[in-house]
């Protein structure tokens, strides 16, 4: 999995046309700033996913945004959580997990999980799997994922597949497939795990990730590593559609020419 992540990051950097020094072109900087402002506006409307994106955007981009924006995004998530928006609780808990603040994450996620919001239970399970977290219990984490999956959480099915992993690879892929069928946001990971089991499933999952979410990674994996298979399975029109989608997501890139 670590090698896969490195591969993806390399692909994203290559496709985005970043310089070796990590400097942003004026076009890319303008695009990223506009994207960031969109996330901030949606976050202000208590869109939990957008608030997460504000925080992650700050952490990942070479040009740091205002730390005040992170604090405001987190406060919006916490306020929405207090108002009973459990997706905000799950998002806030996930951000605390990313920062290794496991105690704060537990305090937020436990009530949401107890109230029946299964994605919060999945995030709680991630605490139980995390190195350095108090009370680490991988068996209990796996049980939380299993229950969440049974109760309709695509995130639960995905993490159950990841937890099973190489101990029962076909079973793991089965849960990842189920997660993708339930939610397009879960299709990227399934697409990467399904590669040894056939190109067609891989391509279909990555196509869904690319066109039904705004995740860049699925589109990049198709363009950088699976264009030939996409053309063989779905035809030239689908390849053009892929590059049109990439041009839409990253209009400063060279792939706009390939969409014509």
N, C-alpha and C positions, 0 to 999 in steps of 0.2 A: 504493500500500500504506500509506503514512503517513497519508493521509486516511482510509483505512478504519480504521486503529487509533484515530485520534482519534474517529471516529464510534462505534466500539465502546465506548471509555472513557466517552464522553458518555452512551451508552445505559445502561451499567452504573450510572453515578452516578444517572441519572434513575430507573431501576427500583428501585435500592436505597433510594431515598427519603432521600438524604443532604441535610443542610442546606447552604445556600450557604457557610457558614463551615467546612464540613468536619467539624462536630461529630457524634459518634455518639449515636444515641438509646440509652437503657438496654437496649432489646430487642436492637438490633443489636450493641451491645458484648458483651452476654451470649452472643449467638449466635456471634460471631467468636471470643471466648475459648474457647468450647466446641469449635469447629472446630479451633482451634489446638492444643488439648490432644489432640484425636484424632490430628492429624498427628504430634505429638511421640511419642505412644505407638506408632504404627505405625513411625515412624522408628527408635525404640529396638529394634524387631524387625527392623531392617535392610531395611526397605521403601524402596528408593531413591527412588521417586516421592514418598513421604511426606516424606522428608528434604529433597528439593527444595522441596516445598511449605512446609516450615518456614522455609527460607531465603527463599523468594520472599514468603511471607506477611509476614515481618519487614520486607522491603524495601518492600513496597507499602502496608501499612496505615498509616493516619494515627497510630494509637496504636502506638508501637514496642514490640515485645516485648524480652525480655532478650537482649542480645548473646551471652551465654553459651550460649543455645539454638542460635544459629547455629554457634558453634564446635563444640558437641557434635554437631550434625547433620552438619557437614562431616567431623568425625573418624570418625563412624559410616560415612559414605560411603567415606572413605579406607581404613578398616579392612576393610570389606567388599570393597573393590576388591583389597586385598592378599590376601584370602582367596579370590580368584578369581571374585567376583561381578561380572561385566563390566558389568551394568546400573548398578551403583554407580559403576564407573569412568566410564561415559558421563555419569552425572549429575554427578559431581564435576568432570569436565572441562568440562561445560556451565556450571557455576557459576563456574569460573575464567574461562571465555570472557566471561561476563556482566560480570565484574569487570575485564576487559581484561588478565588475567594469562595471557598466551598461552604463556609458557614453561612455567609449571606445568601448564597444560592439555595441552600437547604431551607432557610427561613421563608424564602419567596415561593419555592416550588412545592414544598410539602402541603400547604393548605390548598393550592390549586389542584394538586394530584388527589388529595383527599376528597375534593369536590367533584372528582370524576373527569377532569380534563386530562386526557390520556397523553397528550404531547408533553405536559408538565411532568407526568410520571416518567416519560422517556428521558427527559432532561435530568430528573432526579437519579435515574439509573446511571446516567453518565458520571454523576458524582461518585457512585458506588464502584465504578470501574477505574476512576482516575487515580493515577499514581500520586501519592502524597496527601490524598483526601483521608480524613479520619473515618474509621469504620468501613474500610474498603471491603466490598462483598460482591464479587463478580457473579455468583450464583443468583443472588437476589436481584441484581441488575438485569440479568437475563430473564428472570421471571417477570419483572416489570415490563420488559420489552414484549414478551410473549403475551401477557395480558392486554397490553395496549394494542398490539396487532390484532388480537381476537376481537377487540372492541372497536375496531375500525380506524386505528391510527396508522397511517402510511409510514410516519416516522418510526413508529414502534416496529413495524415489519422490517424496515430498512436496518434499524439497529439490531434487531434479532438476527438478521442475516449476517451482519458484521460480527456479532458476538459469536455466532457459530463458526464462521470463517472456514479455515482449512480443515477443521475437525470433521466436517461433513459438507464438502463444497457444493454438491448438487442441491442439498437441502438449503444451504445458505443462499444460493442463487435463486432458488424457488421463492424464498421470502423477499428477496430484492425485486424479483419480477412482480410479485404481488404488490409491493410498495409502489412500483412504477405504474402499474395498472390503476392504482387508487389515486395517484397524485403525480403530475408531470414533474414537479420539483424533485421527486425522488428518482427520476429516470437517468440522470447522469451517472450516478454511482452504479446503478444496475447495468447501464451500457458498458461501463469499464469492466465490471466483473463478468459480464456475459461473453466477453471476447473468446475465451477458449471453447465456448459451447455453440458457436456459430455466428457468422457475420450478420445474418439477416436480423436476428434479435438485437444485436449490438447496434446496428444502423437504425432500426426503428426506434429504439430507446433514445439514442442520441438526437435523432430528428425531432422527437417529441420534446426533449429537453430544450433544444435549440429554438423551436417555433412556438412552444406553449409557455415558456418562461422567458425572463430576460437574463438568464444565466449565459454568460459568454462562453464558458468552458465547453459545453456540448457542441456548439457551432465550431469552435476551434478544433476540437478533437476530430470532427468530421472532415473539416477542410485540410487539416495538417496531416492526418494519418489514415483517413478512410474515404477520400474522394473517389478512388477507383471503385471500391465496393459500393458506394452510394450510386455511382453511375450505372454499374452493372445491375443493381437491384431495382433502382427506381427511375433510371434514365437521365438524360442530359437536362431536362427541364427542372428536375429536383436539385441538380447541382447548381443551376442558375438561381433557384430559389434560396439555396443555402447562402450563396454569396450576396444575394439581395438582403437576406436577414443579417448577415455580418455587416454589411454596409449600413444598415439601419442601426445596429447596436454600436458600431464603431465607425462613424462616418469619416474619420480622419485617416482611415487605413487604405491600403492599396487594393483591397478586395472589391471595392466598388466597381473597378474596371472589369472584373471578372463577372459581375452581375449583368453586364450589358449584352 
